[in-house]
């Protein structure tokens, strides 16, 4: 009996070995798709995707200057991590040999010898040293736009083969409308005419998720399904590079929107997780049978409450709900605490800097991701690109919270290394002030004054990004057309110690609210699409009101460009008095005075009260109108009037 069992066991083992030998091993993809030599950090993680790729015995290369440090087999057999050291490598094509079962590479023509699989991998020369890459600064004005909603280029294809089911329908606010990268490139001269200096595009990477039954799509770009590929509906990686090169030639910078907190549901990682801890709280996917339907499952959505991340008394349950909960069921929450995940993301950001030549990064949902892992990313990016800039979305309206996220903050025990933070306090206070009369204490423009008094909390107020609206908020105008208050908002935005960011269409008074859908604050730019009745890219295509606002805004932006009084000057603010809010910027004997009547009635500015910044000046020019004002007498201001006086 024992002999029979032994023979049976041997036969079964032989069968299993034969079956294993017959298993197909493929290399379907390698991330990053290529890499650059000469980085300060010589380590390179290659994430190899392929059927049963983890079954190879080892990975070798004889490329000079390259050493295989380690290979990491993950829980899924269809991934393999290969860590290389490129310390002494030169540009060229490296051959990686995967030793194991004889197989072929799908989509490629490998040289298979015995039980070997070879793949060629390109190492590139960098175009410049990392220290020469200059990021955006407070001398810039960022113009934020959504590629799907801005403009459509010539030759646009409304149905790209191979993408999951979608349709373009400009009458549906939550479906794709057909804007693309070439549409933006074809309007670069418009940005120069307006006077902005940098373009912040919402995410351009592949979002290959199908439209859902409710009529929603991922036109916004925040559900990445391929971190190394531009969404084909926007164009190609080459189109992105072409846009960036032409923007640079016209003096414009390009800022890339990235998301490390989550991916799109259709990313390969969701259907075949490399490890069980690649995502946060993945168990519910078994309950949902691999779908994004959370009904009847243990799905946990984030609380959206960011305070626990900095709260010294935060409970573990509150913190976990914030950072581990998924943003929405269709956006898997990545686990940045897994070092392999974070290495992948860090390398991805470097790859786009080197490959496209972007001038900055805006990081979405910054505090939702693991703080220590994000600090690791920022520190490594800062070491490689010391003059680069990244701004993190830190959506809490208290200055103390925002300031604690800034690099080197005294308010935080851990250094985030994040140079620039977003000023949601400015946005919040301005949103309230626009509907109020400025009184003697708290209302109206006092809210802005009382926000700026906390600038002492920031390590560097010049690395704080302010805005009056964006793609996630109601338009500043709401559903109205109050151009006077909009002018006050922009006058403040462009003259205080901040990096200013505008939202596309504000210059022509585009309005809308989110009460029905986000798509209503993300409308198409008039004239950007074939068949548009009006073309707001041209003076002739704007209404009289739009032209007046556009011209006023353009004058302000061009005045600000290269103006060291604004970018380097000191700032003095005065408590609103008689409803008038005054801010002075001074540099090397020059002064600009922002004067805002925060009431709906005429007001008198008592010039003597501002003697400390006016000094001996007796005459000043309003840069917005060209009119001169006598500073030896009190100034009479119209309701909601805005002045920017220069002397």
C-alpha positions in Angstrom: 0.0 0.0 0.0 2.8 2.4 0.9 4.6 1.5 -2.4 1.4 2.3 -4.3 1.0 5.6 -2.5 4.6 6.5 -3.2 4.3 5.7 -6.9 1.1 7.7 -7.1 2.8 10.7 -5.4 5.7 10.5 -7.8 3.4 10.3 -10.8 1.4 13.3 -9.5 4.6 15.3 -8.9 5.8 14.5 -12.4 2.4 15.6 -13.8 2.5 18.9 -11.8 6.1 19.5 -13.0 5.1 18.9 -16.6 2.1 21.2 -16.3 4.3 23.9 -14.7 6.7 23.5 -17.6 3.9 24.1 -20.0 2.8 27.3 -18.3 3.1 30.2 -20.5 5.4 33.0 -19.3 5.1 36.4 -20.9 6.4 39.9 -20.5 3.5 42.1 -21.5 4.7 45.4 -20.2 7.4 47.1 -18.2 7.0 50.2 -16.1 8.6 52.7 -16.5 8.6 52.2 -20.3 12.2 53.6 -20.4 14.5 55.5 -18.0 17.3 58.1 -17.7 20.8 57.7 -16.6 22.6 60.2 -14.4 20.0 60.5 -11.6 21.2 61.3 -8.1 19.3 58.2 -7.0 20.7 55.4 -9.1 18.1 52.9 -8.1 15.5 51.9 -10.6 12.4 49.8 -9.9 11.1 47.9 -13.0 7.5 46.6 -12.6 7.2 43.7 -15.0 3.7 42.6 -16.0 3.2 39.2 -17.6 1.5 35.9 -17.3 3.3 33.8 -14.7 6.3 36.2 -14.8 7.1 35.6 -11.2 8.0 32.0 -12.0 11.3 33.0 -13.7 14.3 31.9 -11.8 16.2 35.2 -12.0 16.8 38.3 -14.0 20.3 39.2 -15.4 21.9 41.8 -17.6 25.4 42.3 -18.9 24.9 45.9 -19.7 28.0 47.9 -18.5 27.4 49.9 -15.3 24.1 48.2 -14.4 23.7 45.8 -11.5 20.6 43.8 -10.7 20.2 44.6 -7.0 17.2 42.3 -6.3 14.1 40.8 -7.6 10.8 40.9 -5.7 8.1 38.3 -6.2 4.7 39.6 -5.3 1.6 37.6 -4.3 0.2 37.7 -7.8 2.2 35.5 -10.2 1.7 38.0 -12.9 4.1 40.7 -11.6 7.7 40.9 -10.9 9.7 43.8 -9.4 13.3 44.1 -10.6 15.5 46.6 -8.8 18.5 47.8 -10.7 21.4 50.1 -9.8 22.4 52.4 -12.7 25.2 54.2 -10.9 27.7 53.9 -13.7 25.4 53.3 -16.7 25.5 55.2 -19.9 22.7 55.8 -22.4 21.9 52.9 -24.7 19.7 49.8 -25.0 20.0 47.3 -22.2 19.0 43.7 -22.6 17.3 42.1 -19.6 17.3 38.3 -19.5 14.5 36.5 -17.6 15.8 33.0 -16.9 13.2 30.3 -16.6 10.8 28.5 -18.9 11.1 28.9 -22.6 8.3 31.3 -23.8 7.6 34.1 -26.1 6.7 37.7 -25.4 3.3 38.8 -26.6 3.5 41.8 -28.9 7.3 41.6 -29.2 9.9 39.4 -30.9 12.2 38.2 -28.1 15.3 36.2 -28.5 14.5 33.1 -26.6 17.4 30.7 -26.0 16.7 27.6 -24.0 14.7 28.6 -21.0 15.4 32.4 -21.4 13.4 35.4 -22.3 15.1 38.6 -23.3 13.6 42.1 -23.4 15.4 45.2 -24.6 15.1 48.3 -22.4 16.2 51.8 -23.3 18.3 54.0 -21.0 18.2 57.6 -22.2 20.4 60.7 -21.8 18.8 63.5 -19.8 18.2 66.7 -21.6 19.5 68.8 -18.6 20.6 68.3 -15.0 17.8 68.3 -12.5 19.0 71.6 -10.9 18.3 73.4 -14.2 14.7 72.6 -14.2 12.9 75.7 -13.0 9.5 75.4 -11.4 6.7 77.9 -11.2 7.0 80.8 -8.7 5.1 83.7 -7.3 6.2 85.6 -10.5 3.8 83.3 -12.4 0.0 83.4 -12.8 -1.3 79.8 -13.3 -4.3 79.3 -15.6 -6.1 76.2 -14.7 -8.1 74.4 -17.4 -9.7 71.1 -18.1 -8.5 69.6 -21.4 -11.9 68.0 -22.2 -13.7 71.3 -21.8 -11.3 73.9 -23.2 -10.8 73.3 -26.9 -10.8 70.6 -29.6 -8.0 70.4 -32.1 -8.1 69.7 -35.8 -8.6 66.0 -36.7 -10.1 65.0 -33.4 -11.5 61.5 -33.4 -14.8 61.2 -31.4 -14.4 57.5 -31.0 -10.9 56.1 -30.2 -10.8 52.3 -31.0 -9.9 50.1 -28.0 -11.3 52.3 -25.3 -14.1 51.1 -23.0 -17.6 52.4 -23.9 -17.9 56.1 -24.0 -19.5 58.9 -26.0 -18.9 62.5 -26.6 -22.0 64.6 -25.9 -21.6 68.3 -25.2 -25.2 68.6 -24.1 -24.5 66.2 -21.1 -22.5 68.0 -18.4 -21.0 64.8 -17.0 -20.0 63.1 -20.3 -17.0 63.8 -22.4 -17.1 66.8 -24.6 -14.1 66.2 -26.9 -11.5 68.7 -25.9 -7.9 67.6 -26.4 -4.2 68.6 -26.1 -4.0 69.9 -29.7 -6.9 72.2 -29.0 -5.0 73.7 -26.2 -1.8 74.0 -28.3 -3.7 75.7 -31.1 -4.7 78.5 -28.6 -1.3 79.2 -27.0 -1.3 82.7 -28.3 -4.5 83.4 -26.4 -2.7 82.8 -23.1 0.0 85.3 -24.0 -2.6 87.8 -25.0 -4.4 87.4 -21.7 -1.1 87.6 -19.7 -1.0 84.4 -17.8 2.4 82.6 -17.6 1.7 79.0 -16.7 -0.9 76.4 -17.7 -2.2 73.9 -15.1 -4.0 71.1 -17.0 -6.2 68.8 -15.0 -5.0 65.2 -15.4 -4.2 64.1 -18.9 -3.3 60.4 -18.2 -5.4 57.5 -19.5 -8.8 57.2 -17.8 -10.2 54.1 -19.5 -13.3 53.7 -17.5 -16.7 53.3 -19.2 -19.5 55.7 -19.0 -21.9 54.6 -16.3 -25.7 54.1 -16.5 -26.3 57.4 -14.8 -24.5 59.4 -17.5 -21.2 60.0 -15.7 -17.8 59.6 -17.2 -14.2 60.2 -16.1 -13.7 63.2 -18.4 -12.1 65.0 -15.5 -9.1 62.7 -15.5 -8.8 61.8 -11.8 -9.2 58.1 -12.3 -5.9 57.0 -13.8 -5.8 53.6 -15.5 -2.3 53.9 -17.0 0.4 56.1 -15.3 2.6 56.1 -18.4 0.1 57.0 -21.1 -1.8 60.1 -22.1 -5.4 59.4 -22.6 -5.8 58.7 -26.3 -8.9 60.9 -26.4 -6.6 63.8 -25.5 -3.8 62.7 -27.8 -0.5 60.9 -27.4 2.5 61.3 -25.2 4.2 63.0 -28.2 1.3 65.4 -28.4 1.8 66.3 -24.8 5.5 66.9 -25.4 4.7 68.9 -28.5 2.3 71.1 -26.4 4.9 71.6 -23.7 7.7 72.5 -26.2 5.5 75.0 -28.0 4.3 76.5 -24.6 8.0 76.9 -23.6 8.8 78.6 -26.9 6.1 81.1 -26.1 7.3 81.7 -22.6 4.6 79.6 -20.9 5.2 76.9 -18.2 3.2 73.7 -17.9 2.0 72.2 -14.6 1.0 68.6 -14.5 -1.9 67.4 -12.2 -1.1 64.1 -10.5 -2.9 61.8 -8.2 -1.1 59.5 -5.8 -4.0 58.8 -3.5 -6.0 56.7 -5.8 -6.2 55.2 -9.3 -9.1 54.3 -11.6 -11.1 51.2 -11.0 -10.1 49.8 -14.4 -6.4 49.9 -13.6 -4.9 46.4 -13.9 -3.9 46.6 -10.2 -7.6 46.4 -9.2 -8.5 43.3 -11.1 -5.2 41.5 -10.3 -3.7 43.1 -7.1 0.1 42.6 -7.0 -0.2 42.2 -3.2 -3.1 42.2 -0.8 -1.8 45.5 0.7 -1.4 47.2 -2.7 -4.7 48.9 -2.0 -6.3 50.1 1.2 -9.2 48.1 2.5 -9.4 45.8 -0.6 -11.5 43.0 1.1 -14.8 44.5 0.0 -13.9 43.8 -3.6 -14.4 40.1 -2.9 -17.8 40.9 -1.5 -18.7 42.9 -4.5 -17.3 40.2 -6.8 -14.7 42.5 -8.3 -17.2 45.2 -9.2 -17.3 48.9 -8.0 -20.8 48.4 -6.6 -20.5 48.8 -2.8 -24.1 47.8 -2.1 -24.3 45.2 0.7 -20.5 45.2 1.2 -18.1 46.5 3.9 -17.0 49.3 1.6 -15.7 52.3 3.5 -15.6 55.7 1.8 -13.3 58.4 3.2 -14.9 60.7 5.7 -13.4 63.6 3.6 -12.5 65.1 7.0 -8.8 66.0 6.8 -8.4 67.4 10.3 -7.4 64.0 11.9 -4.2 64.0 9.8 -2.9 66.9 11.8 -5.0 66.6 15.0 -2.7 65.8 18.0 -5.6 64.1 19.7 -6.9 62.2 16.7 -8.4 58.8 17.3 -7.2 55.9 15.1 -10.7 55.3 13.7 -11.0 58.9 12.6 -7.6 58.9 11.0 -8.2 55.5 9.3 -11.5 56.7 7.9 -9.8 59.7 6.3 -6.7 58.1 4.8 -7.7 54.5 4.2 -11.3 55.0 3.0 -11.7 55.2 -0.7 -12.5 58.5 -2.3 -15.4 57.0 -4.2 -16.1 53.3 -5.1 -14.7 53.7 -8.6 -11.3 55.1 -7.4 -9.3 52.4 -5.6 -7.3 53.8 -2.7 -3.6 53.2 -3.1 -1.6 52.1 -0.1 1.4 54.4 0.0 2.7 52.7 3.1 3.7 49.8 0.8 7.2 51.0 -0.2 7.0 49.3 -3.6 3.8 51.3 -4.4 5.5 54.6 -3.4 8.6 53.8 -5.3 6.5 53.3 -8.4 4.7 56.6 -7.9 7.9 58.6 -7.2 9.6 57.2 -10.4 6.5 58.1 -12.4 6.7 61.7 -11.4 10.4 61.9 -12.4 9.6 60.2 -15.7 7.1 62.8 -16.7 9.5 65.6 -15.7 12.2 64.1 -17.8 10.1 62.9 -20.7 7.7 65.9 -21.2 9.7 68.7 -19.5 6.9 69.8 -17.2 7.6 72.8 -15.0 5.6 71.8 -11.9 3.2 69.4 -10.3 -0.1 69.9 -8.6 -0.8 67.0 -6.4 -4.5 66.1 -5.9 -6.0 65.1 -2.5 -2.6 65.5 -0.8 -3.5 64.8 2.9 -5.6 61.7 2.0 -2.4 59.9 1.1 0.1 58.6 3.8 1.9 61.7 5.1 5.3 60.0 5.6 5.3 58.4 2.2 4.4 61.7 0.6 7.2 63.4 2.5 9.6 60.7 1.1 8.4 61.6 -2.4 8.8 65.4 -1.9 12.3 65.0 -0.3 13.6 62.8 -3.2 12.1 65.2 -5.8 13.6 68.2 -4.1 17.0 66.5 -4.0 16.8 65.7 -7.7 15.1 69.0 -8.8 15.9 71.6 -6.2 14.4 74.5 -8.2 11.2 72.6 -9.2 7.9 73.3 -7.5 5.0 71.1 -6.3 1.7 72.4 -4.9 -0.4 70.1 -2.8 -4.2 70.4 -2.5 -4.8 70.8 1.2 -8.5 71.5 1.5 -9.0 72.9 5.0 -10.0 76.5 5.4 -7.9 77.3 8.5 -4.4 78.8 7.8 -2.8 76.9 10.7 -3.8 73.6 9.0 -2.5 74.7 5.6 0.7 76.1 7.0 1.6 72.9 8.9 1.9 71.1 5.5 4.5 73.5 4.1 8.1 72.4 3.9 10.0 73.0 7.1 6.9 74.1 9.1 7.5 74.8 12.8 3.9 73.7 13.3 4.5 70.0 12.4 6.8 67.5 14.0 7.4 65.9 10.7 8.7 67.8 7.7 6.5 67.4 4.6 9.1 68.8 2.2 6.1 70.2 0.3 7.1 73.6 -1.0 3.7 75.1 -1.9 0.3 74.7 -0.4 -3.1 75.9 -1.5 -4.8 78.7 0.3 -8.3 77.5 0.9 -8.7 80.1 3.6 -8.4 82.9 1.0 -11.0 81.1 -1.2 -13.4 80.6 1.7 -13.2 84.1 3.1 -13.5 85.7 -0.3 -16.6 83.5 -1.0 -18.3 84.9 2.1 -17.1 88.5 1.6 -18.5 88.8 -1.9 -22.1 88.7 -0.5 -21.5 91.0 2.4 -20.9 94.7 3.3 -17.6 95.4 4.8 -18.2 96.6 8.3 -15.9 97.8 11.1 -15.1 94.3 12.5 -15.7 91.0 10.8 -17.9 91.1 7.7 -16.9 91.6 4.1 -13.3 92.3 3.3 -12.4 92.1 7.0 -12.5 88.3 6.4 -9.5 88.6 4.1 -7.7 90.9 6.4 -8.2 88.5 9.3 -7.0 85.6 7.1 -3.7 87.4 6.1 -2.9 88.2 9.7 -2.0 84.5 10.1 0.7 84.6 7.5 3.2 84.4 10.3 2.3 80.7 10.5 3.8 80.0 7.0 7.4 79.4 6.5 7.1 81.1 3.2 4.0 83.0 2.2 5.4 83.4 -1.3 4.9 79.7 -1.7 1.2 79.7 -1.0 -1.2 79.4 -4.0 -4.3 81.5 -3.8 -7.4 81.2 -6.0 -10.9 82.6 -6.3 -12.5 79.4 -7.7 -11.5 76.2 -9.4 -12.9 73.0 -10.9 -14.1 71.7 -7.5 -15.9 74.8 -6.4 -18.8 77.0 -7.5 -17.7 79.6 -10.0 -16.9 82.9 -8.2 -19.9 84.5 -10.0 -22.2 81.7 -9.0 -25.2 82.0 -11.3 -24.8 85.8 -11.4 -22.8 88.4 -13.3 -21.3 90.7 -10.5 -18.3 92.0 -12.3 -17.5 94.6 -9.7 -16.9 92.0 -7.0 -15.0 89.8 -9.4 -12.7 92.7 -10.1 -12.1 93.1 -6.4 -11.3 89.4 -6.1 -8.8 89.5 -8.9 -7.2 92.7 -7.8 -6.5 91.1 -4.4 -5.4 87.8 -5.9 -2.8 89.5 -8.2 -1.3 91.9 -5.6 -0.9 89.9 -2.3 2.0 87.6 -1.3 0.8 84.5 -3.1 1.2 82.5 -6.2 -2.1 83.3 -8.0 -4.2 80.7 -9.9 -7.0 81.6 -12.3 -9.7 79.2 -13.5 -10.4 79.1 -17.2 -13.2 81.4 -18.4 -13.1 83.7 -15.3 -11.7 86.4 -17.6 -15.0 86.3 -19.6 -17.2 85.9 -16.6 -18.1 82.2 -17.0 -20.4 81.2 -14.2 -22.2 78.2 -12.8 -22.7 76.2 -9.6 -22.4 72.6 -8.4 -25.9 72.3 -7.0 -26.9 69.9 -9.8 -23.5 68.5 -11.1 -19.9 69.4 -11.1 -20.1 69.7 -14.9 -22.0 73.0 -14.5 -18.8 74.6 -13.3 -16.8 72.9 -16.0 -18.5 74.2 -19.1 -16.9 74.4 -22.5 -14.9 77.5 -23.3 -16.9 79.4 -26.0 -15.2 79.1 -29.4 -13.1 76.1 -28.5 -15.3 73.6 -30.4 -16.5 73.2 -34.0 -19.9 74.8 -34.4 -19.7 77.2 -31.4 -21.8 80.3 -32.1 -19.4 82.6 -30.2 -15.7 82.6 -30.2 -14.5 84.1 -26.9 -10.8 83.6 -28.0 -11.3 86.7 -30.1 -12.4 90.2 -29.3 -15.1 90.0 -32.0 -16.5 86.9 -30.4 -17.0 88.3 -26.9 -20.0 90.2 -25.7 -19.5 93.8 -24.6 -19.5 92.7 -20.9 -17.1 89.8 -21.6 -14.7 92.1 -23.5 -14.7 94.7 -20.7 -13.9 92.0 -18.2 -11.3 90.4 -20.4 -9.5 93.7 -21.2 -9.5 94.7 -17.5 -8.1 91.3 -16.5 -5.5 91.3 -19.3 -4.3 94.8 -18.3 -3.9 93.6 -14.7 -2.0 90.4 -15.7 0.4 92.2 -18.0 1.1 94.8 -15.4 1.9 92.1 -12.9 4.2 90.2 -15.2 7.9 90.9 -14.3 6.8 93.4 -11.6 9.2 93.0 -8.7 7.1 95.2 -6.5 4.6 92.3 -6.4 7.0 89.4 -6.5 9.7 90.7 -4.1 8.1 93.6 -2.3 7.1 93.9 1.4 3.4 93.8 2.1 1.5 96.1 4.5 -2.2 95.7 5.1 -4.6 98.1 6.9 -7.6 97.1 8.8 -10.7 98.0 6.7 -11.7 101.5 7.6 -15.0 103.1 6.5 -15.5 99.9 4.4 -12.2 100.4 2.5 -9.5 97.8 2.5 -6.0 98.9 1.5 -2.9 96.8 0.9 0.5 98.2 0.0 3.4 96.4 -1.7 6.8 98.2 -1.7 10.2 97.5 -3.2 13.2 99.7 -3.9 11.3 103.0 -3.6 8.3 101.9 -5.6 4.8 101.3 -4.2 1.6 99.8 -5.4 -1.5 100.4 -3.4 -4.6 98.1 -3.8 -7.6 100.0 -2.7 -11.0 98.3 -2.5 -14.4 99.8 -1.5 -16.0 96.8 0.2 -19.4 98.3 0.3 -22.3 99.0 -2.1 -22.3 102.7 -1.4 -19.9 105.5 -2.2 -17.0 105.8 0.3 -14.2 108.2 1.2 -10.6 107.0 1.6 -8.9 109.3 4.1 -5.5 109.5 2.6 -3.8 110.8 5.8 -4.5 107.4 7.4 -2.1 105.7 4.9 0.8 108.2 5.2 3.3 105.5 6.2 3.1 103.9 2.8 2.3 107.0 0.7 5.1 109.1 2.1 5.9 112.1 0.0 4.0 110.9 -3.1 1.4 113.3 -4.2 0.2 111.7 -7.4 -0.5 108.1 -8.4 -1.7 106.3 -11.5 -4.4 103.6 -11.5 -2.9 100.8 -13.6 -6.4 99.5 -14.3 -7.6 102.7 -16.1 -4.6 104.8 -16.6 -6.2 107.6 -14.6 -4.1 109.7 -12.2 -5.2 110.4 -8.6 -4.2 113.3 -6.3 -2.8 111.8 -3.1 -2.8 115.2 -1.3 -6.6 114.9 -0.9 -9.1 112.3 0.2 -10.2 109.9 -2.6 -13.8 109.4 -3.4 -14.7 105.8 -4.4 -17.7 104.4 -6.2 -19.5 101.4 -4.8 -17.3 98.3 -5.0 -14.6 100.2 -6.9 -11.2 98.7 -7.2 -8.0 100.8 -7.6 -4.4 99.6 -8.0 -2.4 102.8 -7.6 1.3 102.9 -8.6 3.8 105.5 -7.6 
